[in-house]
């Protein structure tokens, strides 16, 4: 299973990394770092022909101009191991990109991650997952309440993250709006 993501710009990547380091030191929450790149996941899929996906993402990235996303507050996906995240507001540019990717990649996929269907997708930036518990939720949220999560982030890439052992590592990155050189 691969993830098609957008890595965060350097400033916001540094902010998220700083927060996850604090959560690790203060509460022992480190599993979010199994994906060492702060990112927004657009979808997950099982892709039999990676070359087809790579060509598609390269073309799509060339046709996509960078745009701004906005975040606000904190969110929680409940469960035995709750996920703590920063919600990303859905805007027309983000929805258009996501819908296009989901539609086209589902044609080349043998399986799509169910939570990334355009009708169910809740875009977010994960801060803690996998090693959380309901008991730690209160103290972690109390700690995070002192931070401001009203951010504007420039999205300028599509990036494939591939599972390698326990980690999700960067396979390929495609920059938005790359123009061909003309002579």
SVG drawing of the C-alpha trace seen along z (x, -y; Angstrom):
<svg xmlns="http://www.w3.org/2000/svg" viewBox="-20 -31 37 36">
<polyline fill="none" stroke="black" stroke-width="0.4" points="0.0,0.0 1.3,-3.4 0.2,-6.9 -0.1,-9.8 0.6,-12.9 1.7,-16.5 4.7,-17.2 4.4,-20.4 6.4,-23.5 9.6,-23.8 8.3,-26.2 5.2,-24.1 7.2,-20.8 9.5,-22.2 6.5,-23.2 5.0,-19.8 8.3,-18.1 8.9,-20.3 5.4,-19.4 5.9,-15.6 9.3,-15.8 7.6,-17.5 4.9,-14.8 7.5,-12.1 9.6,-13.6 6.7,-14.6 4.2,-11.7 6.2,-8.9 4.2,-9.3 6.6,-8.4 4.7,-6.2 3.7,-9.2 7.4,-9.5 7.2,-6.2 6.3,-8.6 9.2,-11.0 7.8,-13.7 5.0,-15.9 2.4,-15.7 -1.2,-15.7 -2.4,-12.3 -4.5,-12.6 -5.2,-8.9 -3.8,-5.4 -3.9,-2.7 -2.5,0.7 -0.9,0.0 0.2,2.9 2.0,0.7 4.0,-1.9 5.4,-3.3 1.9,-4.2 1.3,-6.0 4.6,-7.8 3.9,-9.1 0.4,-10.1 1.6,-12.1 4.3,-13.8 1.8,-14.9 -0.8,-16.0 1.9,-17.9 2.9,-19.8 -0.7,-20.8 -1.3,-21.9 -0.3,-25.3 0.7,-25.7 -2.1,-26.7 -2.7,-27.5 -4.4,-25.3 -5.6,-26.4 -5.7,-24.6 -7.5,-25.3 -7.8,-23.8 -7.3,-20.2 -9.2,-17.0 -9.5,-13.5 -10.4,-10.3 -11.7,-8.2 -10.9,-4.6 -8.7,-2.4 -5.7,-4.3 -7.1,-7.8 -5.5,-9.9 -4.7,-13.5 -4.5,-15.8 -4.7,-19.3 -7.8,-19.6 -7.2,-21.0 -10.1,-23.0 -11.5,-21.7 -11.3,-24.4 -12.2,-24.2 -8.6,-23.8 -7.9,-21.1 -11.2,-19.3 -10.6,-19.5 -7.1,-18.0 -8.3,-15.3 -11.3,-14.4 -9.1,-14.2 -6.5,-12.0 -9.0,-9.7 -10.9,-9.3 -7.9,-8.7 -5.8,-6.6 -8.8,-4.3 -8.6,-3.3 -5.1,-2.0 -5.5,-0.7 -6.4,2.8 -7.5,1.3 -8.2,-2.2 -8.1,-3.3 -11.8,-3.7 -11.2,-6.8 -9.9,-8.7 -13.1,-8.5 -14.1,-12.1 -17.3,-11.7 -15.5,-10.6 -12.1,-12.3 -11.2,-14.4 -7.9,-16.1 -5.6,-16.4 -2.0,-16.6 -1.4,-13.8 0.4,-14.7 -0.1,-11.4 -1.3,-8.0 -0.7,-4.3 0.7,-4.6 -2.0,-6.8 -4.7,-5.8 -7.8,-7.4 -5.9,-7.9 -3.2,-10.1 -5.7,-12.1 -6.6,-14.7 -3.0,-15.5 -1.9,-15.7 -4.7,-18.0 -4.1,-20.2 -0.5,-20.5 -1.5,-21.3 -4.1,-23.9 -1.3,-26.4 -0.5,-26.3 -2.1,-28.2 -3.1,-25.9 -4.5,-28.6 -1.9,-28.1 -1.7,-28.8 0.4,-26.3 1.6,-26.4 1.1,-23.1 3.4,-22.6 4.0,-18.9 2.7,-15.4 4.8,-12.8 4.6,-9.0 5.3,-7.5 6.0,-3.7 5.9,-1.3 9.4,0.0 9.4,2.2 7.7,0.2 8.3,-3.2 6.6,-5.1 9.5,-6.5 9.6,-9.0 9.6,-7.2 9.1,-10.1 8.3,-13.8 6.7,-15.8 6.7,-19.7 3.6,-21.6 3.7,-23.8 7.0,-22.7 7.2,-24.1 9.1,-22.5 12.0,-24.6 11.4,-26.1 14.2,-27.2"/>
</svg>
